[in-house]
Amino acid sequence: MSALAAIEDRIAPHRLAVFGAFHAEAGDELPPDTGTVFLLGPEEPGFWRHVTSDPEWLDGQPDPLDRWSARVIGAIARSFGGTACFPFGGPPYHPFYRWALRTGRAWASPVTLLVHDRAGLFASYRGAILLPQRIDLPPPPAAAPCADCLGQPCRGACPASALSAAGYDVPACHGFLDTEAGGECLSLGCAVRRACPVSQAYGRLPEQSAYHMRLFHT
């Protein structure tokens, strides 16, 4: 079994998937002994039902998803002789956006959010496994899904006009979420992310999007 297949086999029971990997190079802001980085994201459908039944979600303590990620991904990394790092816990924060681009499986979308080849605009990363050795990796997809996306519906999907090729107007987004009309984005997830055809095929539950939107808008 290849190292990549072994990692995929190990994370599958936790409803996680390898969302991309890359070989470390100078400028990646990684420990000097890092050879290969694996980025992990939710395997859908099924991730949300799994994680919300685990102890972190049932003990009533804050940040259940982050604590779950630290426990599960940390243990998996150690089992392979590596270390784990996460997109939370800062500042400072690890550059997950840039690392995602390095995998060749995520790109800047027409509205600047990351778009992933499987998760679309629902791209999210629960953590990374850093291994000291350089692992053989498969070639990434040839191009972003946006290149063949008819009409690119994400461009006009934001009801607050907060997301565009010019960037993300965060105050405008929060202002819209405070209105009655913003209730749909809070309960179902960002309208722009939901508009992406790849996102629609990913199987992410509205409950998960609502959880993240509540944290974002708190």
C-alpha atoms as a printed R data frame, in Angstrom:
    type eleno elety resid chain resno       x      y       z
1   ATOM     1    CA   MET     A     1   0.000  0.000   0.000
2   ATOM     2    CA   SER     A     2   1.346  3.444  -0.906
3   ATOM     3    CA   ALA     A     3   1.833  6.079   1.782
4   ATOM     4    CA   LEU     A     4  -1.005  8.149   0.309
5   ATOM     5    CA   ALA     A     5  -3.343  5.154   0.281
6   ATOM     6    CA   ALA     A     6  -2.370  4.351   3.869
7   ATOM     7    CA   ILE     A     7  -3.261  7.874   4.992
8   ATOM     8    CA   GLU     A     8  -6.562  7.758   3.101
9   ATOM     9    CA   ASP     A     9  -7.365  4.414   4.717
10  ATOM    10    CA   ARG     A    10  -6.520  5.744   8.176
11  ATOM    11    CA   ILE     A    11  -8.641  8.898   7.924
12  ATOM    12    CA   ALA     A    12 -11.671  7.326   6.215
13  ATOM    13    CA   PRO     A    13 -13.378  6.128   9.445
14  ATOM    14    CA   HIS     A    14 -13.324  9.746  10.654
15  ATOM    15    CA   ARG     A    15 -15.067 10.924   7.471
16  ATOM    16    CA   LEU     A    16 -12.000 12.887   6.380
17  ATOM    17    CA   ALA     A    17 -10.435 13.011   2.921
18  ATOM    18    CA   VAL     A    18  -7.108 14.146   1.518
19  ATOM    19    CA   PHE     A    19  -7.971 17.465  -0.135
20  ATOM    20    CA   GLY     A    20  -4.543 17.771  -1.696
21  ATOM    21    CA   ALA     A    21  -0.862 17.413  -0.963
22  ATOM    22    CA   PHE     A    22   2.413 19.022  -1.953
23  ATOM    23    CA   HIS     A    23   6.147 18.708  -1.451
24  ATOM    24    CA   ALA     A    24   7.603 21.346   0.842
25  ATOM    25    CA   GLU     A    25   9.736 24.072  -0.679
26  ATOM    26    CA   ALA     A    26  11.438 27.186   0.594
27  ATOM    27    CA   GLY     A    27   8.886 29.883   1.384
28  ATOM    28    CA   ASP     A    28   6.084 27.515   2.414
29  ATOM    29    CA   GLU     A    29   6.373 28.578   6.089
30  ATOM    30    CA   LEU     A    30   6.884 24.996   7.252
31  ATOM    31    CA   PRO     A    31   9.298 23.373   9.705
32  ATOM    32    CA   PRO     A    32  12.640 22.739   7.966
33  ATOM    33    CA   ASP     A    33  12.337 18.941   8.248
34  ATOM    34    CA   THR     A    34   9.010 18.811   6.348
35  ATOM    35    CA   GLY     A    35   8.968 16.744   3.177
36  ATOM    36    CA   THR     A    36   5.287 16.369   2.284
37  ATOM    37    CA   VAL     A    37   2.143 18.149   3.442
38  ATOM    38    CA   PHE     A    38  -1.312 16.563   3.284
39  ATOM    39    CA   LEU     A    39  -4.349 18.827   3.672
40  ATOM    40    CA   LEU     A    40  -7.435 17.153   5.132
41  ATOM    41    CA   GLY     A    41 -11.057 18.156   4.641
42  ATOM    42    CA   PRO     A    42 -14.527 16.739   5.297
43  ATOM    43    CA   GLU     A    43 -15.549 13.648   3.344
44  ATOM    44    CA   GLU     A    44 -19.130 14.251   2.267
45  ATOM    45    CA   PRO     A    45 -21.752 13.103   2.635
46  ATOM    46    CA   GLY     A    46 -21.370 11.874   6.200
47  ATOM    47    CA   PHE     A    47 -18.832 14.130   7.911
48  ATOM    48    CA   TRP     A    48 -21.255 16.252   9.908
49  ATOM    49    CA   ARG     A    49 -23.308 13.342  11.276
50  ATOM    50    CA   HIS     A    50 -20.087 11.636  12.311
51  ATOM    51    CA   VAL     A    51 -18.383 14.548  14.034
52  ATOM    52    CA   THR     A    52 -21.503 15.695  15.912
53  ATOM    53    CA   SER     A    53 -21.800 12.264  17.514
54  ATOM    54    CA   ASP     A    54 -18.248 12.314  18.912
55  ATOM    55    CA   PRO     A    55 -17.355 13.307  22.517
56  ATOM    56    CA   GLU     A    56 -16.303 16.891  21.761
57  ATOM    57    CA   TRP     A    57 -19.785 17.676  20.516
58  ATOM    58    CA   LEU     A    58 -21.486 16.164  23.525
59  ATOM    59    CA   ASP     A    59 -19.458 17.590  26.423
60  ATOM    60    CA   GLY     A    60 -20.851 21.137  26.238
61  ATOM    61    CA   GLN     A    61 -17.425 22.769  26.045
62  ATOM    62    CA   PRO     A    62 -16.508 25.511  23.528
63  ATOM    63    CA   ASP     A    63 -15.053 24.928  20.059
64  ATOM    64    CA   PRO     A    64 -16.097 21.301  19.593
65  ATOM    65    CA   LEU     A    65 -15.086 21.084  15.930
66  ATOM    66    CA   ASP     A    66 -11.616 22.501  16.514
67  ATOM    67    CA   ARG     A    67 -11.059 20.247  19.523
68  ATOM    68    CA   TRP     A    68 -12.236 17.230  17.509
69  ATOM    69    CA   SER     A    69  -9.868 18.152  14.674
70  ATOM    70    CA   ALA     A    70  -6.917 18.567  17.029
71  ATOM    71    CA   ARG     A    71  -7.533 15.211  18.697
72  ATOM    72    CA   VAL     A    72  -8.246 13.151  15.590
73  ATOM    73    CA   ILE     A    73  -5.781 14.667  13.129
74  ATOM    74    CA   GLY     A    74  -3.083 15.018  15.766
75  ATOM    75    CA   ALA     A    75  -3.289 11.292  16.569
76  ATOM    76    CA   ILE     A    76  -3.256 10.332  12.899
77  ATOM    77    CA   ALA     A    77  -0.209 12.497  12.208
78  ATOM    78    CA   ARG     A    78   1.687 10.962  15.102
79  ATOM    79    CA   SER     A    79   0.824  7.448  13.929
80  ATOM    80    CA   PHE     A    80   2.676  8.200  10.672
81  ATOM    81    CA   GLY     A    81   5.670  9.772  12.411
82  ATOM    82    CA   GLY     A    82   4.574 13.285  11.477
83  ATOM    83    CA   THR     A    83   3.068 16.362  13.064
84  ATOM    84    CA   ALA     A    84  -0.219 18.178  12.611
85  ATOM    85    CA   CYS     A    85  -1.080 21.832  12.201
86  ATOM    86    CA   PHE     A    86  -4.414 23.573  11.946
87  ATOM    87    CA   PRO     A    87  -6.110 26.646  10.464
88  ATOM    88    CA   PHE     A    88  -7.175 27.728  13.959
89  ATOM    89    CA   GLY     A    89  -5.340 28.468  17.196
90  ATOM    90    CA   GLY     A    90  -3.602 31.683  16.103
91  ATOM    91    CA   PRO     A    91  -2.448 34.283  15.734
92  ATOM    92    CA   PRO     A    92  -0.157 33.609  14.065
93  ATOM    93    CA   TYR     A    93  -2.088 31.427  11.627
94  ATOM    94    CA   HIS     A    94  -0.739 28.900   9.174
95  ATOM    95    CA   PRO     A    95  -1.172 29.961   5.515
96  ATOM    96    CA   PHE     A    96  -3.766 27.336   4.566
97  ATOM    97    CA   TYR     A    97  -5.046 29.401   1.641
98  ATOM    98    CA   ARG     A    98  -1.601 29.446   0.069
99  ATOM    99    CA   TRP     A    99  -0.988 25.796   0.938
100 ATOM   100    CA   ALA     A   100  -4.284 24.857  -0.737
101 ATOM   101    CA   LEU     A   101  -3.154 26.591  -3.918
102 ATOM   102    CA   ARG     A   102   0.133 24.675  -3.744
103 ATOM   103    CA   THR     A   103  -1.710 21.334  -3.970
104 ATOM   104    CA   GLY     A   104  -2.997 22.082  -7.464
105 ATOM   105    CA   ARG     A   105  -6.455 20.945  -6.363
106 ATOM   106    CA   ALA     A   106  -7.732 24.351  -5.226
107 ATOM   107    CA   TRP     A   107  -7.803 27.696  -7.013
108 ATOM   108    CA   ALA     A   108  -8.906 31.278  -6.494
109 ATOM   109    CA   SER     A   109 -12.475 31.360  -7.797
110 ATOM   110    CA   PRO     A   110 -13.994 34.236  -9.805
111 ATOM   111    CA   VAL     A   111 -15.154 35.662  -6.453
112 ATOM   112    CA   THR     A   112 -11.719 35.095  -4.810
113 ATOM   113    CA   LEU     A   113 -12.892 32.329  -2.430
114 ATOM   114    CA   LEU     A   114 -11.042 29.039  -2.738
115 ATOM   115    CA   VAL     A   115 -12.701 26.537  -5.054
116 ATOM   116    CA   HIS     A   116 -11.754 22.871  -4.690
117 ATOM   117    CA   ASP     A   117 -11.982 20.210  -7.363
118 ATOM   118    CA   ARG     A   118 -14.374 18.081  -5.245
119 ATOM   119    CA   ALA     A   119 -15.841 20.459  -2.670
120 ATOM   120    CA   GLY     A   120 -16.258 23.494  -4.898
121 ATOM   121    CA   LEU     A   121 -16.790 26.678  -2.894
122 ATOM   122    CA   PHE     A   122 -17.487 24.545   0.181
123 ATOM   123    CA   ALA     A   123 -13.739 23.993   0.405
124 ATOM   124    CA   SER     A   124 -12.630 23.792   4.027
125 ATOM   125    CA   TYR     A   125  -9.605 22.339   5.736
126 ATOM   126    CA   ARG     A   126  -9.702 20.717   9.147
127 ATOM   127    CA   GLY     A   127  -5.947 20.356   9.408
128 ATOM   128    CA   ALA     A   128  -2.708 19.263   7.781
129 ATOM   129    CA   ILE     A   129  -0.364 16.341   8.307
130 ATOM   130    CA   LEU     A   130   3.330 17.140   7.895
131 ATOM   131    CA   LEU     A   131   5.607 14.194   7.127
132 ATOM   132    CA   PRO     A   132   9.412 14.351   6.944
133 ATOM   133    CA   GLN     A   133   9.705 12.180   3.816
134 ATOM   134    CA   ARG     A   134   8.823 13.135   0.240
135 ATOM   135    CA   ILE     A   135   5.866 10.950  -0.693
136 ATOM   136    CA   ASP     A   136   5.010 10.102  -4.303
137 ATOM   137    CA   LEU     A   137   1.929 12.139  -5.238
138 ATOM   138    CA   PRO     A   138  -0.491 11.774  -8.143
139 ATOM   139    CA   PRO     A   139  -0.662 14.612 -10.676
140 ATOM   140    CA   PRO     A   140  -3.296 17.256  -9.830
141 ATOM   141    CA   PRO     A   141  -6.229 18.107 -12.128
142 ATOM   142    CA   ALA     A   142  -5.316 20.007 -15.255
143 ATOM   143    CA   ALA     A   143  -7.511 23.033 -14.589
144 ATOM   144    CA   ALA     A   144  -9.931 24.636 -12.164
145 ATOM   145    CA   PRO     A   145 -13.592 23.628 -12.538
146 ATOM   146    CA   CYS     A   146 -14.410 27.308 -13.085
147 ATOM   147    CA   ALA     A   147 -12.879 27.199 -16.558
148 ATOM   148    CA   ASP     A   148 -15.755 25.052 -17.855
149 ATOM   149    CA   CYS     A   149 -18.463 26.384 -15.526
150 ATOM   150    CA   LEU     A   150 -21.337 27.650 -17.646
151 ATOM   151    CA   GLY     A   151 -22.263 31.180 -16.628
152 ATOM   152    CA   GLN     A   152 -20.169 31.045 -13.427
153 ATOM   153    CA   PRO     A   153 -23.232 31.573 -11.187
154 ATOM   154    CA   CYS     A   154 -21.094 32.460  -8.180
155 ATOM   155    CA   ARG     A   155 -20.416 35.870  -9.710
156 ATOM   156    CA   GLY     A   156 -23.958 37.139  -9.244
157 ATOM   157    CA   ALA     A   157 -25.155 35.007  -6.343
158 ATOM   158    CA   CYS     A   158 -24.390 37.270  -3.379
159 ATOM   159    CA   PRO     A   159 -27.596 39.083  -2.347
160 ATOM   160    CA   ALA     A   160 -25.486 41.708  -0.560
161 ATOM   161    CA   SER     A   161 -23.045 42.195  -3.455
162 ATOM   162    CA   ALA     A   162 -20.321 41.523  -0.902
163 ATOM   163    CA   LEU     A   163 -18.378 38.971  -2.953
164 ATOM   164    CA   SER     A   164 -16.939 39.773  -6.358
165 ATOM   165    CA   ALA     A   165 -13.747 39.597  -8.362
166 ATOM   166    CA   ALA     A   166 -12.676 42.733  -6.475
167 ATOM   167    CA   GLY     A   167 -12.647 40.841  -3.178
168 ATOM   168    CA   TYR     A   168 -14.791 40.345  -0.091
169 ATOM   169    CA   ASP     A   169 -16.644 43.246   1.522
170 ATOM   170    CA   VAL     A   170 -16.948 41.749   4.997
171 ATOM   171    CA   PRO     A   171 -18.879 44.664   6.600
172 ATOM   172    CA   ALA     A   172 -21.467 44.494   3.802
173 ATOM   173    CA   CYS     A   173 -21.857 40.771   4.389
174 ATOM   174    CA   HIS     A   174 -22.369 41.189   8.140
175 ATOM   175    CA   GLY     A   175 -24.785 44.041   7.548
176 ATOM   176    CA   PHE     A   176 -26.899 41.878   5.247
177 ATOM   177    CA   LEU     A   177 -26.887 38.974   7.703
178 ATOM   178    CA   ASP     A   178 -28.418 41.308  10.298
179 ATOM   179    CA   THR     A   179 -31.486 41.772   8.084
180 ATOM   180    CA   GLU     A   180 -34.497 39.495   7.693
181 ATOM   181    CA   ALA     A   181 -33.387 38.661   4.165
182 ATOM   182    CA   GLY     A   182 -30.058 37.439   5.513
183 ATOM   183    CA   GLY     A   183 -31.737 34.620   7.400
184 ATOM   184    CA   GLU     A   184 -31.431 32.236   4.462
185 ATOM   185    CA   CYS     A   185 -27.655 32.631   4.322
186 ATOM   186    CA   LEU     A   186 -27.451 32.085   8.073
187 ATOM   187    CA   SER     A   187 -29.562 28.925   8.028
188 ATOM   188    CA   LEU     A   188 -28.482 27.362   4.712
189 ATOM   189    CA   GLY     A   189 -25.015 28.796   4.191
190 ATOM   190    CA   CYS     A   190 -23.495 31.481   1.994
191 ATOM   191    CA   ALA     A   191 -25.526 31.915  -1.203
192 ATOM   192    CA   VAL     A   192 -22.361 32.240  -3.267
193 ATOM   193    CA   ARG     A   193 -20.946 28.967  -1.997
194 ATOM   194    CA   ARG     A   194 -24.287 27.250  -2.610
195 ATOM   195    CA   ALA     A   195 -24.446 28.563  -6.180
196 ATOM   196    CA   CYS     A   196 -21.319 26.674  -7.255
197 ATOM   197    CA   PRO     A   197 -22.273 23.546  -9.262
198 ATOM   198    CA   VAL     A   198 -19.381 21.611  -7.734
199 ATOM   199    CA   SER     A   199 -20.550 22.601  -4.244
200 ATOM   200    CA   GLN     A   200 -24.038 21.341  -5.048
201 ATOM   201    CA   ALA     A   201 -22.669 17.887  -5.850
202 ATOM   202    CA   TYR     A   202 -20.548 17.716  -2.696
203 ATOM   203    CA   GLY     A   203 -23.247 16.671  -0.212
204 ATOM   204    CA   ARG     A   204 -22.576 19.147   2.596
205 ATOM   205    CA   LEU     A   205 -25.516 19.459   4.993
206 ATOM   206    CA   PRO     A   206 -27.113 22.861   5.645
207 ATOM   207    CA   GLU     A   207 -26.627 22.253   9.381
208 ATOM   208    CA   GLN     A   208 -22.868 22.362   8.930
209 ATOM   209    CA   SER     A   209 -23.028 25.576   6.935
210 ATOM   210    CA   ALA     A   210 -25.329 27.106   9.548
211 ATOM   211    CA   TYR     A   211 -22.851 26.242  12.307
212 ATOM   212    CA   HIS     A   212 -20.002 27.996  10.511
213 ATOM   213    CA   MET     A   213 -22.184 30.981   9.628
214 ATOM   214    CA   ARG     A   214 -23.160 31.426  13.289
215 ATOM   215    CA   LEU     A   215 -19.501 31.464  14.291
216 ATOM   216    CA   PHE     A   216 -18.659 33.880  11.499
217 ATOM   217    CA   HIS     A   217 -21.473 36.273  12.411
218 ATOM   218    CA   THR     A   218 -21.078 36.158  16.193
